Amino acid sequence: MTKRADLAARMNEETLKKQDELPAARDPKYQLLYEQATASELLSTDDMVEILTQWDEKYGVTVSDAKADSLAVNFLSLPENLDDFFREILNLCPDASENERELLKELTKNKKLFLWWD
């Protein structure tokens, strides 16, 4: 399956249309997400980049890995209130609720967050 076909299979029609209409001028820091067409049913790659950009401004983040359906993010610093931040994580990846303890432990211990979409 091509990346475009895979993306189309995972996104609803409105989100896919939004993805197609976005300008080519994108932040090169997140190029891997665009190359891998990292997205979910509800969030386009650009939606994810917007969230990551906000996190980068607050905490300093780098994307260490990205696939069509997963993302690994490293943090320079951590939010003071991890419970509030976990709600932000859920906006990006609702499936994270299944592994809250493990995700927060990895985030606290290694300043790394791994997210995935089914």
MOPAC internal coordinates of N, CA, C and O (Angstrom, degrees):
PM7 1SCF
backbone

  N    0.0000 0     0.00 0     0.00 0    0    0    0
  C    1.4527 1     0.00 0     0.00 0    1    0    0
  C    1.5249 1   108.77 1     0.00 0    2    1    0
  O    1.2310 1   119.93 1   -45.96 1    3    2    1
  N    1.3060 1   117.73 1   134.04 1    3    2    1
  C    1.4591 1   121.29 1   178.31 1    5    3    2
  C    1.5190 1   109.99 1   -71.15 1    6    5    3
  O    1.2310 1   120.56 1   -19.49 1    7    6    5
  N    1.3468 1   116.54 1   160.51 1    7    6    5
  C    1.4618 1   119.67 1   177.74 1    9    7    6
  C    1.5193 1   110.74 1   -58.61 1   10    9    7
  O    1.2310 1   120.56 1   139.99 1   11   10    9
  N    1.3100 1   116.54 1   -40.01 1   11   10    9
  C    1.4670 1   120.55 1   179.85 1   13   11   10
  C    1.5261 1   110.43 1   -63.34 1   14   13   11
  O    1.2310 1   120.35 1   136.34 1   15   14   13
  N    1.3211 1   116.94 1   -43.66 1   15   14   13
  C    1.4624 1   120.47 1   179.75 1   17   15   14
  C    1.5231 1   110.59 1   -67.16 1   18   17   15
  O    1.2310 1   120.55 1   140.84 1   19   18   17
  N    1.3412 1   116.56 1   -39.16 1   19   18   17
  C    1.4575 1   120.33 1   177.77 1   21   19   18
  C    1.5234 1   110.23 1   -64.13 1   22   21   19
  O    1.2310 1   120.54 1   136.92 1   23   22   21
  N    1.3220 1   116.57 1   -43.08 1   23   22   21
  C    1.4584 1   121.76 1   178.15 1   25   23   22
  C    1.5227 1   110.32 1   -61.36 1   26   25   23
  O    1.2310 1   120.46 1   134.80 1   27   26   25
  N    1.3112 1   116.73 1   -45.20 1   27   26   25
  C    1.4606 1   121.40 1   179.66 1   29   27   26
  C    1.5180 1   111.08 1   -62.65 1   30   29   27
  O    1.2310 1   120.13 1   144.89 1   31   30   29
  N    1.3229 1   117.36 1   -35.11 1   31   30   29
  C    1.4603 1   120.84 1  -179.80 1   33   31   30
  C    1.5239 1   111.82 1   -70.42 1   34   33   31
  O    1.2310 1   120.22 1   151.92 1   35   34   33
  N    1.3386 1   117.18 1   -28.08 1   35   34   33
  C    1.4611 1   120.72 1  -176.68 1   37   35   34
  C    1.5183 1   114.04 1   -95.07 1   38   37   35
  O    1.2310 1   119.13 1   161.04 1   39   38   37
  N    1.3041 1   119.26 1   -18.96 1   39   38   37
  C    1.4645 1   122.03 1  -176.88 1   41   39   38
  C    1.5179 1   111.25 1  -105.67 1   42   41   39
  O    1.2310 1   121.71 1   -31.85 1   43   42   41
  N    1.3253 1   114.33 1   148.15 1   43   42   41
  C    1.4583 1   116.22 1   172.05 1   45   43   42
  C    1.5270 1   108.09 1   -75.30 1   46   45   43
  O    1.2310 1   120.38 1   -14.28 1   47   46   45
  N    1.3085 1   116.88 1   165.72 1   47   46   45
  C    1.4609 1   121.75 1  -171.93 1   49   47   46
  C    1.5265 1   112.51 1   -59.58 1   50   49   47
  O    1.2310 1   120.28 1   138.12 1   51   50   49
  N    1.3181 1   117.08 1   -41.88 1   51   50   49
  C    1.4666 1   120.56 1  -178.65 1   53   51   50
  C    1.5328 1   111.57 1   -64.60 1   54   53   51
  O    1.2310 1   120.50 1   136.49 1   55   54   53
  N    1.3273 1   116.65 1   -43.51 1   55   54   53
  C    1.4605 1   120.93 1   179.76 1   57   55   54
  C    1.5219 1   110.48 1   -66.21 1   58   57   55
  O    1.2310 1   120.31 1   139.29 1   59   58   57
  N    1.3212 1   117.01 1   -40.71 1   59   58   57
  C    1.4591 1   120.94 1   178.49 1   61   59   58
  C    1.5362 1   110.66 1   -62.84 1   62   61   59
  O    1.2310 1   120.46 1   138.39 1   63   62   61
  N    1.3161 1   116.73 1   -41.61 1   63   62   61
  C    1.4636 1   120.38 1   178.64 1   65   63   62
  C    1.5263 1   110.10 1   -62.30 1   66   65   63
  O    1.2310 1   120.88 1   137.51 1   67   66   65
  N    1.3275 1   115.93 1   -42.49 1   67   66   65
  C    1.4642 1   120.54 1   178.38 1   69   67   66
  C    1.5293 1   110.22 1   -60.57 1   70   69   67
  O    1.2310 1   120.57 1   136.93 1   71   70   69
  N    1.3246 1   116.51 1   -43.07 1   71   70   69
  C    1.4597 1   120.98 1   179.36 1   73   71   70
  C    1.5280 1   110.95 1   -59.69 1   74   73   71
  O    1.2310 1   120.79 1   138.10 1   75   74   73
  N    1.3179 1   116.09 1   -41.90 1   75   74   73
  C    1.4618 1   120.84 1  -178.15 1   77   75   74
  C    1.5266 1   112.83 1   -69.97 1   78   77   75
  O    1.2310 1   119.99 1   152.53 1   79   78   77
  N    1.3193 1   117.63 1   -27.47 1   79   78   77
  C    1.4528 1   121.34 1  -174.92 1   81   79   78
  C    1.5270 1   113.70 1   -87.94 1   82   81   79
  O    1.2310 1   120.00 1   171.86 1   83   82   81
  N    1.3060 1   117.60 1    -8.14 1   83   82   81
  C    1.4583 1   120.06 1  -175.20 1   85   83   82
  C    1.5213 1   111.56 1   -71.90 1   86   85   83
  O    1.2310 1   120.68 1   -31.92 1   87   86   85
  N    1.3129 1   116.31 1   148.08 1   87   86   85
  C    1.4693 1   119.75 1  -177.97 1   89   87   86
  C    1.5280 1   112.20 1   -68.07 1   90   89   87
  O    1.2310 1   121.86 1   -21.15 1   91   90   89
  N    1.3220 1   114.04 1   158.85 1   91   90   89
  C    1.4632 1   120.46 1  -177.91 1   93   91   90
  C    1.5280 1   112.64 1   -75.27 1   94   93   91
  O    1.2310 1   119.88 1   160.73 1   95   94   93
  N    1.3155 1   117.84 1   -19.27 1   95   94   93
  C    1.4623 1   121.30 1  -178.45 1   97   95   94
  C    1.5221 1   109.90 1   -76.88 1   98   97   95
  O    1.2310 1   121.02 1   -83.77 1   99   98   97
  N    1.3126 1   115.66 1    96.23 1   99   98   97
  C    1.4631 1   121.48 1  -176.95 1  101   99   98
  C    1.5167 1   110.03 1  -123.66 1  102  101   99
  O    1.2310 1   120.90 1   -26.46 1  103  102  101
  N    1.3175 1   115.88 1   153.54 1  103  102  101
  C    1.4560 1   122.14 1  -179.00 1  105  103  102
  C    1.5333 1   109.84 1   -62.91 1  106  105  103
  O    1.2310 1   120.00 1   -60.88 1  107  106  105
  N    1.3319 1   117.61 1   119.12 1  107  106  105
  C    1.4663 1   120.25 1  -178.12 1  109  107  106
  C    1.5277 1   113.39 1   -63.91 1  110  109  107
  O    1.2310 1   120.07 1   161.14 1  111  110  109
  N    1.3225 1   117.47 1   -18.86 1  111  110  109
  C    1.4658 1   120.90 1   178.01 1  113  111  110
  C    1.5261 1   110.93 1   -59.48 1  114  113  111
  O    1.2310 1   120.67 1   152.34 1  115  114  113
  N    1.3175 1   116.33 1   -27.66 1  115  114  113
  C    1.4683 1   121.46 1  -176.39 1  117  115  114
  C    1.5250 1   112.16 1  -109.55 1  118  117  115
  O    1.2310 1   120.75 1  -157.89 1  119  118  117
  N    1.3297 1   116.17 1    22.11 1  119  118  117
  C    1.4632 1   121.29 1  -177.61 1  121  119  118
  C    1.5317 1   112.26 1   -55.70 1  122  121  119
  O    1.2310 1   120.32 1   142.11 1  123  122  121
  N    1.3161 1   116.99 1   -37.89 1  123  122  121
  C    1.4684 1   120.21 1  -179.09 1  125  123  122
  C    1.5218 1   111.48 1   -59.56 1  126  125  123
  O    1.2310 1   119.89 1   141.54 1  127  126  125
  N    1.3196 1   117.82 1   -38.46 1  127  126  125
  C    1.4662 1   120.34 1   178.19 1  129  127  126
  C    1.5231 1   110.94 1   -62.85 1  130  129  127
  O    1.2310 1   120.89 1   139.34 1  131  130  129
  N    1.3349 1   115.90 1   -40.66 1  131  130  129
  C    1.4667 1   119.67 1   178.95 1  133  131  130
  C    1.5279 1   111.16 1   -68.73 1  134  133  131
  O    1.2310 1   120.63 1   138.49 1  135  134  133
  N    1.3304 1   116.40 1   -41.51 1  135  134  133
  C    1.4642 1   119.70 1   179.50 1  137  135  134
  C    1.5223 1   111.90 1   -62.85 1  138  137  135
  O    1.2310 1   120.77 1   143.10 1  139  138  137
  N    1.3164 1   116.13 1   -36.90 1  139  138  137
  C    1.4662 1   121.11 1  -178.33 1  141  139  138
  C    1.5270 1   112.40 1   -90.16 1  142  141  139
  O    1.2310 1   120.07 1   175.49 1  143  142  141
  N    1.3280 1   117.47 1    -4.51 1  143  142  141
  C    1.4708 1   122.76 1  -176.77 1  145  143  142
  C    1.5204 1   110.59 1    55.01 1  146  145  143
  O    1.2310 1   120.80 1  -135.57 1  147  146  145
  N    1.3340 1   116.07 1    44.43 1  147  146  145
  C    1.4549 1   121.57 1   178.89 1  149  147  146
  C    1.5213 1   109.00 1   -63.90 1  150  149  147
  O    1.2310 1   120.96 1   -59.67 1  151  150  149
  N    1.3233 1   115.77 1   120.33 1  151  150  149
  C    1.4645 1   121.08 1  -177.61 1  153  151  150
  C    1.5222 1   109.21 1  -164.21 1  154  153  151
  O    1.2310 1   121.55 1   -12.67 1  155  154  153
  N    1.3073 1   114.65 1   167.33 1  155  154  153
  C    1.4667 1   120.71 1   174.36 1  157  155  154
  C    1.5248 1   107.61 1  -124.86 1  158  157  155
  O    1.2310 1   121.06 1     3.87 1  159  158  157
  N    1.3181 1   115.58 1  -176.13 1  159  158  157
  C    1.4650 1   118.94 1   178.57 1  161  159  158
  C    1.5201 1   111.85 1   -63.18 1  162  161  159
  O    1.2310 1   120.38 1   147.52 1  163  162  161
  N    1.3136 1   116.88 1   -32.48 1  163  162  161
  C    1.4626 1   120.95 1  -174.53 1  165  163  162
  C    1.5209 1   114.69 1  -105.09 1  166  165  163
  O    1.2310 1   120.25 1   159.19 1  167  166  165
  N    1.3337 1   117.13 1   -20.81 1  167  166  165
  C    1.4546 1   120.14 1  -175.85 1  169  167  166
  C    1.5172 1   111.21 1  -119.62 1  170  169  167
  O    1.2310 1   120.84 1   -50.65 1  171  170  169
  N    1.3128 1   115.99 1   129.35 1  171  170  169
  C    1.4579 1   120.85 1   174.53 1  173  171  170
  C    1.5303 1   108.55 1   -77.62 1  174  173  171
  O    1.2310 1   120.73 1    -8.74 1  175  174  173
  N    1.2969 1   116.21 1   171.26 1  175  174  173
  C    1.4638 1   120.68 1   175.60 1  177  175  174
  C    1.5239 1   109.54 1   -58.16 1  178  177  175
  O    1.2310 1   120.19 1   137.10 1  179  178  177
  N    1.3123 1   117.24 1   -42.90 1  179  178  177
  C    1.4652 1   120.27 1   179.84 1  181  179  178
  C    1.5242 1   112.34 1   -64.57 1  182  181  179
  O    1.2310 1   119.83 1   144.81 1  183  182  181
  N    1.3216 1   117.93 1   -35.19 1  183  182  181
  C    1.4655 1   120.45 1   175.35 1  185  183  182
  C    1.5231 1   109.98 1   -61.51 1  186  185  183
  O    1.2310 1   120.93 1   136.30 1  187  186  185
  N    1.3331 1   115.82 1   -43.70 1  187  186  185
  C    1.4648 1   120.42 1   179.41 1  189  187  186
  C    1.5167 1   111.10 1   -64.91 1  190  189  187
  O    1.2310 1   120.59 1   138.16 1  191  190  189
  N    1.3163 1   116.48 1   -41.84 1  191  190  189
  C    1.4656 1   120.52 1   178.90 1  193  191  190
  C    1.5293 1   110.09 1   -62.81 1  194  193  191
  O    1.2310 1   119.96 1   142.28 1  195  194  193
  N    1.3032 1   117.68 1   -37.72 1  195  194  193
  C    1.4663 1   120.53 1   177.53 1  197  195  194
  C    1.5278 1   110.85 1   -60.03 1  198  197  195
  O    1.2310 1   120.22 1   135.28 1  199  198  197
  N    1.3112 1   117.19 1   -44.72 1  199  198  197
  C    1.4672 1   121.50 1   178.37 1  201  199  198
  C    1.5190 1   110.18 1   -64.69 1  202  201  199
  O    1.2310 1   120.41 1   133.78 1  203  202  201
  N    1.3311 1   116.82 1   -46.22 1  203  202  201
  C    1.4657 1   120.51 1  -179.81 1  205  203  202
  C    1.5229 1   111.56 1   -63.41 1  206  205  203
  O    1.2310 1   119.84 1   144.40 1  207  206  205
  N    1.3098 1   117.90 1   -35.60 1  207  206  205
  C    1.4631 1   121.76 1   177.14 1  209  207  206
  C    1.5291 1   110.49 1   -63.63 1  210  209  207
  O    1.2310 1   120.34 1   138.43 1  211  210  209
  N    1.3262 1   116.95 1   -41.57 1  211  210  209
  C    1.4674 1   120.63 1   176.63 1  213  211  210
  C    1.5283 1   110.65 1   -63.09 1  214  213  211
  O    1.2310 1   120.80 1   136.34 1  215  214  213
  N    1.3265 1   116.08 1   -43.66 1  215  214  213
  C    1.4666 1   119.63 1   177.34 1  217  215  214
  C    1.5236 1   110.71 1   -63.59 1  218  217  215
  O    1.2310 1   120.30 1   141.01 1  219  218  217
  N    1.3144 1   117.03 1   -38.99 1  219  218  217
  C    1.4574 1   120.86 1  -179.90 1  221  219  218
  C    1.5268 1   110.83 1   -62.26 1  222  221  219
  O    1.2310 1   120.36 1   138.29 1  223  222  221
  N    1.3128 1   116.91 1   -41.71 1  223  222  221
  C    1.4657 1   121.03 1   178.79 1  225  223  222
  C    1.5256 1   111.30 1   -63.58 1  226  225  223
  O    1.2310 1   120.10 1   144.31 1  227  226  225
  N    1.3199 1   117.40 1   -35.69 1  227  226  225
  C    1.4689 1   121.61 1  -177.75 1  229  227  226
  C    1.5289 1   113.29 1   -85.44 1  230  229  227
  O    1.2310 1   120.27 1   139.30 1  231  230  229
  N    1.3406 1   117.09 1   -40.70 1  231  230  229
  C    1.4638 1   120.70 1  -168.33 1  233  231  230
  C    1.5234 1   114.52 1  -125.09 1  234  233  231
  O    1.2310 1   120.10 1   165.97 1  235  234  233
  N    1.3292 1   117.40 1   -14.03 1  235  234  233
  C    1.4540 1   120.42 1  -174.14 1  237  235  234
  C    1.5214 1   110.08 1    74.72 1  238  237  235
  O    1.2310 1   120.08 1   -76.50 1  239  238  237
  N    1.3203 1   117.45 1   103.50 1  239  238  237
  C    1.4662 1   120.57 1  -179.70 1  241  239  238
  C    1.5241 1   110.86 1  -128.04 1  242  241  239
  O    1.2310 1   121.72 1   -26.55 1  243  242  241
  N    1.3146 1   114.31 1   153.45 1  243  242  241
  C    1.4556 1   121.86 1   170.33 1  245  243  242
  C    1.5258 1   107.55 1  -134.83 1  246  245  243
  O    1.2310 1   121.11 1   -34.84 1  247  246  245
  N    1.3045 1   115.48 1   145.16 1  247  246  245
  C    1.4585 1   120.96 1   176.35 1  249  247  246
  C    1.5212 1   106.97 1   -88.99 1  250  249  247
  O    1.2310 1   120.63 1   -60.80 1  251  250  249
  N    1.3270 1   116.40 1   119.20 1  251  250  249
  C    1.4611 1   119.63 1  -179.00 1  253  251  250
  C    1.5225 1   112.02 1   -95.14 1  254  253  251
  O    1.2310 1   120.16 1   160.30 1  255  254  253
  N    1.3357 1   117.30 1   -19.70 1  255  254  253
  C    1.4597 1   120.82 1   177.82 1  257  255  254
  C    1.5219 1   108.28 1  -161.21 1  258  257  255
  O    1.2310 1   121.11 1   -32.12 1  259  258  257
  N    1.3062 1   115.48 1   147.88 1  259  258  257
  C    1.4696 1   120.93 1   176.05 1  261  259  258
  C    1.5179 1   108.93 1  -151.37 1  262  261  259
  O    1.2310 1   121.46 1   -42.73 1  263  262  261
  N    1.2950 1   114.80 1   137.27 1  263  262  261
  C    1.4639 1   123.11 1   173.31 1  265  263  262
  C    1.5284 1   105.99 1  -127.49 1  266  265  263
  O    1.2310 1   119.93 1    -1.94 1  267  266  265
  N    1.3004 1   117.74 1   178.06 1  267  266  265
  C    1.4621 1   120.68 1   178.92 1  269  267  266
  C    1.5214 1   111.54 1   -58.53 1  270  269  267
  O    1.2310 1   120.52 1   146.20 1  271  270  269
  N    1.3414 1   116.60 1   -33.80 1  271  270  269
  C    1.4586 1   120.21 1  -174.51 1  273  271  270
  C    1.5273 1   114.19 1  -124.00 1  274  273  271
  O    1.2310 1   119.85 1  -159.67 1  275  274  273
  N    1.3436 1   117.89 1    20.33 1  275  274  273
  C    1.4613 1   119.87 1   178.19 1  277  275  274
  C    1.5290 1   110.46 1  -155.75 1  278  277  275
  O    1.2310 1   121.97 1   -15.43 1  279  278  277
  N    1.3347 1   113.83 1   164.57 1  279  278  277
  C    1.4537 1   120.32 1  -173.81 1  281  279  278
  C    1.5227 1   108.93 1  -155.69 1  282  281  279
  O    1.2310 1   120.12 1   -45.65 1  283  282  281
  N    1.3313 1   117.37 1   134.35 1  283  282  281
  C    1.4638 1   122.52 1   174.21 1  285  283  282
  C    1.5213 1   108.10 1  -119.07 1  286  285  283
  O    1.2310 1   120.91 1   -51.78 1  287  286  285
  N    1.3215 1   115.87 1   128.22 1  287  286  285
  C    1.4608 1   122.36 1  -175.42 1  289  287  286
  C    1.5255 1   109.48 1  -126.41 1  290  289  287
  O    1.2310 1   120.59 1   -47.66 1  291  290  289
  N    1.3295 1   116.47 1   132.34 1  291  290  289
  C    1.4595 1   122.34 1   175.14 1  293  291  290
  C    1.5262 1   108.91 1  -103.80 1  294  293  291
  O    1.2310 1   120.61 1   -37.47 1  295  294  293
  N    1.3138 1   116.44 1   142.53 1  295  294  293
  C    1.4678 1   123.13 1  -178.29 1  297  295  294
  C    1.5242 1   110.23 1  -114.02 1  298  297  295
  O    1.2310 1   120.27 1   -41.70 1  299  298  297
  N    1.3335 1   117.10 1   138.30 1  299  298  297
  C    1.4621 1   121.33 1   172.86 1  301  299  298
  C    1.5237 1   110.27 1   -77.45 1  302  301  299
  O    1.2310 1   120.62 1   139.58 1  303  302  301
  N    1.3246 1   116.42 1   -40.42 1  303  302  301
  C    1.4616 1   121.40 1   175.78 1  305  303  302
  C    1.5255 1   107.93 1  -136.43 1  306  305  303
  O    1.2310 1   121.12 1   -17.57 1  307  306  305
  N    1.3133 1   115.46 1   162.43 1  307  306  305
  C    1.4614 1   120.50 1  -176.92 1  309  307  306
  C    1.5287 1   111.21 1  -109.85 1  310  309  307
  O    1.2310 1   120.94 1   -27.49 1  311  310  309
  N    1.3216 1   115.81 1   152.51 1  311  310  309
  C    1.4631 1   119.47 1   175.06 1  313  311  310
  C    1.5266 1   110.30 1   -61.67 1  314  313  311
  O    1.2310 1   120.61 1   -31.24 1  315  314  313
  N    1.3155 1   116.44 1   148.76 1  315  314  313
  C    1.4622 1   120.09 1   177.68 1  317  315  314
  C    1.5204 1   111.16 1   -66.24 1  318  317  315
  O    1.2310 1   120.33 1   138.34 1  319  318  317
  N    1.3134 1   116.97 1   -41.66 1  319  318  317
  C    1.4628 1   121.09 1  -178.05 1  321  319  318
  C    1.5274 1   109.11 1  -107.86 1  322  321  319
  O    1.2310 1   120.58 1   -81.00 1  323  322  321
  N    1.3170 1   116.50 1    99.00 1  323  322  321
  C    1.4635 1   120.46 1  -177.27 1  325  323  322
  C    1.5302 1   112.36 1   -70.12 1  326  325  323
  O    1.2310 1   120.03 1   151.93 1  327  326  325
  N    1.3240 1   117.55 1   -28.07 1  327  326  325
  C    1.4671 1   119.22 1   177.44 1  329  327  326
  C    1.5277 1   110.59 1   -64.60 1  330  329  327
  O    1.2310 1   120.30 1   135.36 1  331  330  329
  N    1.3197 1   117.04 1   -44.64 1  331  330  329
  C    1.4656 1   120.42 1   176.73 1  333  331  330
  C    1.5286 1   110.65 1   -64.57 1  334  333  331
  O    1.2310 1   120.91 1   139.24 1  335  334  333
  N    1.3255 1   115.86 1   -40.76 1  335  334  333
  C    1.4557 1   119.20 1   179.98 1  337  335  334
  C    1.5231 1   111.13 1   -65.57 1  338  337  335
  O    1.2310 1   120.33 1   146.05 1  339  338  337
  N    1.3148 1   116.97 1   -33.95 1  339  338  337
  C    1.4637 1   118.86 1   179.22 1  341  339  338
  C    1.5292 1   110.76 1   -61.88 1  342  341  339
  O    1.2310 1   120.02 1   147.25 1  343  342  341
  N    1.3080 1   117.56 1   -32.75 1  343  342  341
  C    1.4792 1   120.36 1   175.51 1  345  343  342
  C    1.5392 1   110.12 1   -63.51 1  346  345  343
  O    1.2310 1   120.34 1   143.79 1  347  346  345
  N    1.3245 1   116.96 1   -36.21 1  347  346  345
  C    1.4695 1   120.43 1   174.94 1  349  347  346
  C    1.5271 1   110.45 1   -65.40 1  350  349  347
  O    1.2310 1   120.75 1   138.97 1  351  350  349
  N    1.3166 1   116.18 1   -41.03 1  351  350  349
  C    1.4607 1   120.99 1   177.80 1  353  351  350
  C    1.5271 1   109.92 1   -59.49 1  354  353  351
  O    1.2310 1   120.31 1   138.17 1  355  354  353
  N    1.3175 1   117.02 1   -41.83 1  355  354  353
  C    1.4650 1   120.91 1  -179.33 1  357  355  354
  C    1.5268 1   111.90 1   -64.76 1  358  357  355
  O    1.2310 1   119.88 1   149.62 1  359  358  357
  N    1.3247 1   117.83 1   -30.38 1  359  358  357
  C    1.4652 1   120.07 1   174.99 1  361  359  358
  C    1.5233 1   111.21 1   -65.05 1  362  361  359
  O    1.2310 1   120.91 1   146.45 1  363  362  361
  N    1.3147 1   115.86 1   -33.55 1  363  362  361
  C    1.4623 1   121.27 1   178.74 1  365  363  362
  C    1.5255 1   111.23 1   -82.57 1  366  365  363
  O    1.2310 1   120.69 1   141.97 1  367  366  365
  N    1.3297 1   116.29 1   -38.03 1  367  366  365
  C    1.4617 1   120.99 1  -173.28 1  369  367  366
  C    1.5294 1   110.05 1  -144.95 1  370  369  367
  O    1.2310 1   119.69 1   -91.73 1  371  370  369
  N    1.3235 1   118.20 1    88.27 1  371  370  369
  C    1.4648 1   121.10 1  -179.40 1  373  371  370
  C    1.5281 1   113.61 1   -57.08 1  374  373  371
  O    1.2310 1   119.77 1   150.54 1  375  374  373
  N    1.3248 1   118.05 1   -29.46 1  375  374  373
  C    1.4655 1   121.18 1   179.42 1  377  375  374
  C    1.5270 1   112.20 1   -64.47 1  378  377  375
  O    1.2310 1   119.98 1   163.13 1  379  378  377
  N    1.3140 1   117.64 1   -16.87 1  379  378  377
  C    1.4630 1   121.00 1  -179.52 1  381  379  378
  C    1.5270 1   111.54 1   -61.95 1  382  381  379
  O    1.2310 1   119.99 1   156.95 1  383  382  381
  N    1.3190 1   117.63 1   -23.05 1  383  382  381
  C    1.4662 1   120.51 1  -179.68 1  385  383  382
  C    1.5241 1   111.88 1   -60.19 1  386  385  383
  O    1.2310 1   120.27 1   155.49 1  387  386  385
  N    1.3295 1   117.09 1   -24.51 1  387  386  385
  C    1.4651 1   121.45 1  -179.75 1  389  387  386
  C    1.5258 1   112.01 1   -70.06 1  390  389  387
  O    1.2310 1   119.73 1   156.14 1  391  390  389
  N    1.3260 1   118.13 1   -23.86 1  391  390  389
  C    1.4659 1   122.41 1  -175.26 1  393  391  390
  C    1.5187 1   112.29 1  -131.46 1  394  393  391
  O    1.2310 1   120.15 1  -140.68 1  395  394  393
  N    1.3095 1   117.33 1    39.32 1  395  394  393
  C    1.4690 1   120.44 1  -174.70 1  397  395  394
  C    1.5233 1   112.28 1   -54.72 1  398  397  395
  O    1.2310 1   120.09 1   130.62 1  399  398  397
  N    1.3160 1   117.42 1   -49.38 1  399  398  397
  C    1.4704 1   120.35 1  -177.16 1  401  399  398
  C    1.5230 1   112.14 1   -59.24 1  402  401  399
  O    1.2310 1   121.02 1   133.04 1  403  402  401
  N    1.3356 1   115.65 1   -46.96 1  403  402  401
  C    1.4632 1   120.18 1  -178.03 1  405  403  402
  C    1.5308 1   111.29 1   -65.65 1  406  405  403
  O    1.2310 1   120.63 1   138.38 1  407  406  405
  N    1.3350 1   116.40 1   -41.62 1  407  406  405
  C    1.4633 1   119.83 1   179.79 1  409  407  406
  C    1.5241 1   111.76 1   -63.84 1  410  409  407
  O    1.2310 1   120.61 1   135.09 1  411  410  409
  N    1.3238 1   116.43 1   -44.91 1  411  410  409
  C    1.4612 1   119.94 1  -179.44 1  413  411  410
  C    1.5281 1   111.27 1   -68.48 1  414  413  411
  O    1.2310 1   120.34 1   145.69 1  415  414  413
  N    1.3231 1   116.96 1   -34.31 1  415  414  413
  C    1.4680 1   120.55 1   176.77 1  417  415  414
  C    1.5250 1   110.15 1   -63.70 1  418  417  415
  O    1.2310 1   120.18 1   133.23 1  419  418  417
  N    1.3424 1   117.27 1   -46.77 1  419  418  417
  C    1.4656 1   121.81 1   178.83 1  421  419  418
  C    1.5284 1   110.34 1   -64.12 1  422  421  419
  O    1.2310 1   120.32 1   139.94 1  423  422  421
  N    1.3156 1   116.99 1   -40.06 1  423  422  421
  C    1.4566 1   120.97 1   179.33 1  425  423  422
  C    1.5286 1   110.42 1   -64.04 1  426  425  423
  O    1.2310 1   120.38 1   134.98 1  427  426  425
  N    1.3184 1   116.88 1   -45.02 1  427  426  425
  C    1.4670 1   121.47 1  -178.72 1  429  427  426
  C    1.5303 1   111.36 1   -68.62 1  430  429  427
  O    1.2310 1   120.48 1   136.43 1  431  430  429
  N    1.3199 1   116.68 1   -43.57 1  431  430  429
  C    1.4621 1   121.15 1  -175.33 1  433  431  430
  C    1.5359 1   112.31 1   -75.39 1  434  433  431
  O    1.2310 1   120.26 1   133.45 1  435  434  433
  N    1.3313 1   117.11 1   -46.55 1  435  434  433
  C    1.4664 1   120.86 1  -172.43 1  437  435  434
  C    1.5253 1   114.84 1  -115.78 1  438  437  435
  O    1.2310 1   120.78 1  -179.85 1  439  438  437
  N    1.3389 1   116.11 1     0.15 1  439  438  437
  C    1.4704 1   121.34 1  -177.26 1  441  439  438
  C    1.5279 1   111.10 1    55.70 1  442  441  439
  O    1.2310 1   121.56 1  -140.55 1  443  442  441
  N    1.3224 1   114.62 1    39.45 1  443  442  441
  C    1.4643 1   121.08 1  -179.07 1  445  443  442
  C    1.5222 1   109.08 1  -131.61 1  446  445  443
  O    1.2310 1   121.53 1   -37.62 1  447  446  445
  N    1.3326 1   114.68 1   142.38 1  447  446  445
  C    1.4464 1   121.50 1  -179.80 1  449  447  446
  C    1.5204 1   108.77 1  -129.78 1  450  449  447
  O    1.2310 1   120.74 1   -54.09 1  451  450  449
  N    1.3256 1   116.18 1   125.91 1  451  450  449
  C    1.4600 1   121.05 1   177.17 1  453  451  450
  C    1.5241 1   108.02 1  -113.91 1  454  453  451
  O    1.2310 1   120.79 1   -56.09 1  455  454  453
  N    1.3477 1   116.10 1   123.91 1  455  454  453
  C    1.4587 1   121.91 1  -178.19 1  457  455  454
  C    1.5284 1   108.93 1  -123.23 1  458  457  455
  O    1.2310 1   120.93 1   -26.60 1  459  458  457
  N    1.3170 1   115.82 1   153.40 1  459  458  457
  C    1.4711 1   121.13 1  -179.82 1  461  459  458
  C    1.5119 1   109.95 1  -146.60 1  462  461  459
  O    1.2310 1   121.11 1   -20.26 1  463  462  461
  N    1.3004 1   115.48 1   159.74 1  463  462  461
  C    1.4537 1   122.31 1   178.37 1  465  463  462
  C    1.5148 1   108.36 1  -130.21 1  466  465  463
  O    1.2310 1   120.85 1   -45.59 1  467  466  465
  N    1.3209 1   115.99 1   134.41 1  467  466  465
  C    1.4744 1   120.61 1   177.77 1  469  467  466
  C    1.5081 1   111.21 1   -86.16 1  470  469  467
  O    1.2310 1   120.10 1   180.00 1  471  470  469

